Amino acid sequence: MSRARNKRRTKEPKRFAGLLIAFILIAAGAGAIGVRQYDKAADPGDPTAYEFVVERGMSTKAIARALQEKGLIKNASLFLQKTKWQGYDGRYQAGSFQLSPSMAMSEIMQALTHARRDTVRFTVPEGYTVRETAALLAEKELVDEQAFLQCLTEEYDYGFLPDIERTVDRLEGYLFPDTYEIFAGAGEREIIEKMLARFDDVFLPEYYSRADELGHSVHEMITIASLIEKETRAPHERKLVSSVLYNRLAIRMNLRFDSTIQYLFDEPKERVLYKDLEIDSPYNTYMYEGLPPGPIASPGKDCIVAALYPEDTDYLYFVVKTYGSIEHNFAVTEQEFNRYKKIYIDSLP
C-alpha cells in the first residue's frame, strides 16, 4: 500500500513539470505569433520610399506620431512599446531617412538608428578673427552669428585654453583656420568644438616643450604666431618677422606692430594713421611694452612653427618694400630702417 502511494507521489511532480513546460512553449509560441502580428508592415504592398525627417531633439513619442501620420506605421502606441521592449528608446538619430510602408516596424526602428546626414564644407582662412569667423559662417547660413559669438563664452574642456575670463575674445587664436566638413544642421557649439579639436591636433606635444624652452606660455606663443600671421603674407618672411619680435622683446623695445592697432577696429583700415597710435589700449604695442593681452587672429600652422622656431638674426626693423608689395626689407639699425622707409613712402600713390 505504501509503495503504491509513493509511486503516485513521484509521478505527480513529473506530470506537473510536463504541464508547466507545455504551457511555457504554448505561451512562447503565442507570443512569437503576437510579435509577428505587431511587427507587420503598415502596407506590405506599397514599397514606395518616402523621406522621413527626425528633427534634432524630437522625442520618441513625436517620432511615433509622425510615422503614423505619414502612414509608415499603423499604431504609434505599439511603436512606443516596442521601442522600450527592444532597447531603442533614446537611440533614434536626427536626420533624413528613406522609409517605406512595406517595411516591418522592427525594420523602421533599426533604420532610425542610422541617419543619412548630408555634409557641408567650409573654409576659415588663416588670420581670421573670431568675429570674422562668425560673420563668415553666418553668411554661409551655417550658424546664427550672435549665437555663435555667445557660444564662444562657454566652457570648453581643452588644456591649452587660457584660464581667463570667458569673454568672446577668450577663444581668439584657437579656432584653427582650415577646411572642415560638418553634418548639415550642426549647432554653433559643435562647430566650435570641431575647430578647437583641430587646434589640439595641430599643436603637437613637442610644441609645449618648445614653448617652455622659450619661457612662454601656450597663450603667449599663439599671440606671437598671430602677430606673425598678420604682419606678413610672404611665407618665406615668417621666421624673419618672428626673429624681429623676439629681438625687440629681448631689449624691452616696444613691438610697434600696426596689426595690433588694426585689431582695435571693427573693419581693418587701409593704413594706420598717426592719430591711431594714440589710442590707449593694452593692444597698442606702440604705447605699451611687451606682447598684447592675447592673440589678434587665428594663426595657421606655419606661423605657429615660425613663432616656436624663429630665424637667428640681429634684425630689429622691417618695412614694406613698396606700395602694394607683400614683401619687406629687414634692417638691423634705425638708420637702415629709415632708408627703407623712405623708399616705401616714395612709392605711395
C-alpha positions in Angstrom: 0.0 0.0 0.0 2.8 2.5 0.9 4.7 1.5 -2.2 1.7 2.4 -4.5 1.3 5.7 -2.6 4.9 6.6 -3.1 4.7 5.9 -6.9 1.8 8.2 -7.2 3.7 10.9 -5.4 6.7 10.6 -7.7 4.5 10.7 -10.8 2.6 13.9 -9.7 5.6 16.2 -9.7 6.7 14.9 -13.2 3.2 15.4 -14.5 3.2 19.0 -13.1 6.6 19.7 -14.7 5.4 18.4 -18.0 2.3 20.6 -17.9 4.4 23.7 -17.0 6.8 23.1 -19.9 3.9 22.7 -22.3 2.3 25.9 -21.0 5.6 27.8 -21.5 6.0 26.5 -25.0 2.4 27.4 -25.9 2.8 30.9 -24.4 6.1 31.4 -26.2 4.6 30.3 -29.5 1.6 32.6 -29.0 4.0 35.5 -28.0 6.0 34.9 -31.2 2.9 34.9 -33.3 1.8 38.1 -31.5 5.2 39.8 -32.1 5.0 38.9 -35.8 1.5 40.3 -35.9 2.5 43.5 -34.2 5.6 43.8 -36.4 3.6 43.7 -39.6 4.2 46.5 -42.2 1.6 49.3 -42.4 1.1 48.4 -46.1 3.1 45.3 -47.4 2.0 46.1 -50.9 3.5 49.6 -51.0 7.3 49.6 -51.5 7.4 53.4 -52.2 10.3 55.1 -50.3 9.3 58.3 -48.6 11.6 60.8 -46.9 11.1 60.9 -43.2 12.9 63.6 -41.2 13.7 63.3 -37.5 14.4 66.8 -36.1 17.1 67.4 -33.5 15.6 67.0 -30.0 12.5 65.2 -31.3 11.0 62.8 -28.7 10.2 59.1 -29.3 6.5 60.0 -28.9 6.7 62.7 -31.5 8.6 60.3 -33.9 5.9 57.6 -33.4 3.1 60.1 -34.0 4.8 61.4 -37.2 5.4 57.9 -38.5 1.7 57.1 -38.1 0.6 60.3 -39.7 2.7 59.5 -42.7 1.2 56.0 -42.9 4.6 54.3 -42.2 3.2 52.5 -39.2 -0.3 51.6 -38.1 -0.1 52.1 -34.3 2.0 54.8 -32.6 1.3 53.4 -29.1 2.6 50.0 -30.2 5.7 51.6 -31.7 6.4 53.3 -28.4 6.0 50.0 -26.5 8.3 48.1 -28.9 10.8 50.9 -28.7 11.1 50.3 -25.0 10.9 46.5 -25.2 13.7 46.3 -27.7 16.0 48.9 -26.2 15.7 51.5 -28.9 14.5 54.3 -26.6 16.9 57.3 -26.9 18.8 55.7 -29.8 16.9 57.3 -32.7 19.1 59.8 -34.6 18.2 63.2 -36.0 18.4 63.2 -39.8 16.8 62.2 -43.0 15.6 58.6 -43.7 14.1 56.8 -46.6 11.2 54.6 -45.2 8.5 52.6 -46.9 5.1 51.4 -45.7 6.2 47.9 -46.7 8.8 47.9 -44.0 8.1 46.0 -40.8 8.1 48.1 -37.6 11.3 46.5 -36.4 13.0 47.4 -39.7 11.9 51.0 -39.3 13.2 51.1 -35.8 16.5 49.8 -36.9 16.7 52.3 -39.8 16.0 55.2 -37.5 19.3 54.5 -35.6 21.4 55.1 -38.7 20.7 58.6 -40.1 21.7 59.6 -43.6 23.0 63.1 -42.9 24.2 65.5 -45.6 27.5 67.2 -45.0 28.7 70.7 -45.6 32.2 72.0 -46.2 33.5 75.4 -45.2 36.9 77.0 -45.0 38.2 79.6 -42.5 41.2 81.4 -43.9 44.4 81.9 -41.9 44.4 85.2 -40.0 40.7 85.4 -39.4 39.5 86.7 -36.0 36.7 85.0 -34.1 34.3 87.8 -35.2 35.3 87.4 -38.8 34.8 83.6 -38.5 31.3 84.2 -37.0 30.4 86.5 -39.9 31.7 84.1 -42.5 29.8 81.1 -41.1 26.6 83.2 -40.8 27.0 84.3 -44.4 27.1 80.7 -45.4 24.0 80.1 -43.3 25.7 77.6 -41.1 25.3 79.5 -37.8 23.4 82.4 -36.2 26.2 85.0 -35.8 25.1 86.2 -32.4 24.5 82.7 -31.1 28.0 81.7 -32.3 29.6 84.6 -30.5 27.7 83.7 -27.4 28.9 80.1 -27.6 32.5 81.4 -27.6 31.9 82.5 -23.9 31.0 78.9 -22.8 33.3 76.5 -21.1 35.4 74.1 -23.3 37.5 71.2 -21.9 40.9 71.8 -23.5 44.1 72.2 -21.5 45.6 74.7 -23.9 42.9 77.3 -23.4 43.9 80.2 -21.1 42.4 80.4 -17.6 41.0 83.9 -18.2 37.5 85.5 -18.1 35.1 83.8 -20.5 34.5 86.6 -23.0 34.1 86.3 -26.8 37.8 87.0 -27.2 38.9 84.2 -24.9 39.0 81.8 -27.9 40.8 84.3 -30.2 43.6 82.4 -31.9 42.3 78.9 -31.1 39.6 78.4 -33.7 42.1 76.8 -36.1 41.9 78.0 -39.7 41.3 75.1 -42.0 38.7 73.4 -44.3 36.1 71.5 -42.3 33.3 69.1 -43.2 30.3 69.0 -40.8 26.9 67.5 -40.8 24.2 69.8 -42.2 22.4 71.4 -39.2 25.3 71.1 -36.9 25.0 73.6 -34.0 27.3 76.5 -33.2 28.9 74.7 -30.3 29.5 71.6 -32.4 31.4 73.7 -35.0 33.5 75.5 -32.3 34.3 72.1 -30.7 35.5 70.8 -34.1 37.8 73.8 -34.6 39.2 73.5 -31.1 39.8 69.8 -31.6 41.7 70.6 -34.8 43.9 73.1 -32.9 44.6 70.3 -30.4 45.7 68.0 -33.2 48.0 70.6 -34.8 49.7 71.9 -31.6 51.9 68.9 -31.1 53.3 67.7 -27.7 56.8 68.9 -28.7 55.4 72.4 -29.2 54.5 72.6 -25.5 58.1 71.7 -24.6 59.5 74.2 -27.0 57.3 77.0 -25.5 58.7 76.1 -22.1 62.3 76.4 -23.5 61.5 79.9 -24.8 60.0 80.9 -21.5 56.5 81.4 -22.8 53.0 80.0 -22.2 51.0 78.5 -25.0 48.8 81.6 -24.9 51.8 83.8 -25.5 53.1 81.5 -28.3 49.7 81.8 -30.1 49.8 85.5 -29.5 53.2 85.7 -31.2 52.1 83.4 -34.0 49.0 85.6 -34.6 51.2 88.7 -34.9 53.4 87.0 -37.4 50.3 85.9 -39.3 49.0 89.5 -39.6 52.4 91.2 -40.1 53.4 89.3 -43.3 51.7 87.5 -46.1 55.0 86.2 -47.6 55.7 82.7 -46.3 59.5 83.0 -46.5 59.4 86.0 -44.2 57.6 84.4 -41.3 60.6 83.3 -39.3 62.3 86.6 -40.0 59.4 88.6 -38.6 59.5 86.2 -35.6 63.2 87.0 -35.1 62.4 90.7 -35.1 59.7 90.2 -32.5 62.0 88.2 -30.2 64.9 90.6 -30.6 62.7 93.6 -29.6 61.3 91.7 -26.6 64.9 90.8 -25.5 65.9 94.5 -25.3 62.5 95.7 -24.0 61.8 97.6 -27.1 58.1 98.3 -28.0 57.0 95.9 -30.8 55.2 98.8 -32.7 53.2 96.5 -34.9 50.4 98.0 -36.9 48.5 94.8 -36.8 47.8 95.3 -33.1 46.3 98.7 -33.8 44.2 97.3 -36.6 42.7 94.8 -34.2 41.1 97.6 -32.3 38.8 98.4 -35.3 35.7 96.5 -36.4 36.9 96.9 -40.0 40.7 97.0 -40.9 41.9 100.3 -42.2 43.8 100.7 -45.4 46.5 102.5 -43.5 47.2 103.1 -39.8 47.3 106.8 -39.1 49.4 108.7 -36.6 46.3 109.5 -34.5 45.5 105.8 -34.2 48.8 105.3 -32.4 47.4 107.5 -29.6 44.6 105.0 -28.8 45.1 103.9 -25.1 44.7 100.1 -25.3 46.8 97.2 -24.0 46.8 96.1 -27.6 48.6 99.2 -28.7 52.1 98.0 -29.0 53.3 101.4 -29.9 52.2 102.6 -26.5 52.8 99.5 -24.3 55.9 97.3 -24.0 55.7 93.6 -24.5 53.1 91.3 -26.0 49.4 92.3 -26.3 47.0 90.6 -23.9 46.2 87.8 -26.3 46.1 86.7 -30.0 44.8 89.0 -32.6 43.7 86.3 -35.1 43.9 82.6 -35.7 47.3 81.7 -37.0 48.0 78.8 -39.4 50.4 76.1 -38.6 53.3 77.7 -40.4 53.1 80.8 -38.3 52.9 78.7 -35.1 56.1 76.9 -36.2 57.7 80.3 -37.0 56.8 81.6 -33.5 58.4 78.5 -32.0 61.5 78.4 -34.2 62.4 81.9 -35.2 65.3 82.7 -37.5 68.6 83.6 -35.8 69.1 87.3 -36.9 70.0 90.7 -35.5 67.1 92.4 -37.2 65.1 94.9 -35.2 63.1 96.5 -38.0 61.2 95.7 -41.2 59.1 97.8 -43.6 57.1 97.0 -46.7 59.4 97.3 -49.8 57.0 99.3 -52.0 53.3 100.2 -52.0 51.2 97.1 -52.8 54.1 94.6 -52.2 53.7 91.7 -49.7 57.4 91.6 -49.1 59.5 93.6 -46.6 63.0 95.0 -46.2 64.6 94.0 -42.9 67.1 96.2 -41.1 69.4 95.9 -38.1 69.9 99.7 -37.5 67.4 102.5 -37.3 69.4 104.4 -40.0 69.0 101.5 -42.4 65.3 101.2 -41.5 64.7 104.9 -42.2 66.3 104.5 -45.6 64.0 101.6 -46.4 61.1 103.6 -45.0 61.8 106.4 -47.4 61.7 104.0 -50.4 58.3 102.8 -49.3 56.9 106.4 -48.7 58.2 107.5 -52.1 56.2 104.6 -53.7 52.9 105.7 -52.3 50.4 106.9 -54.9 
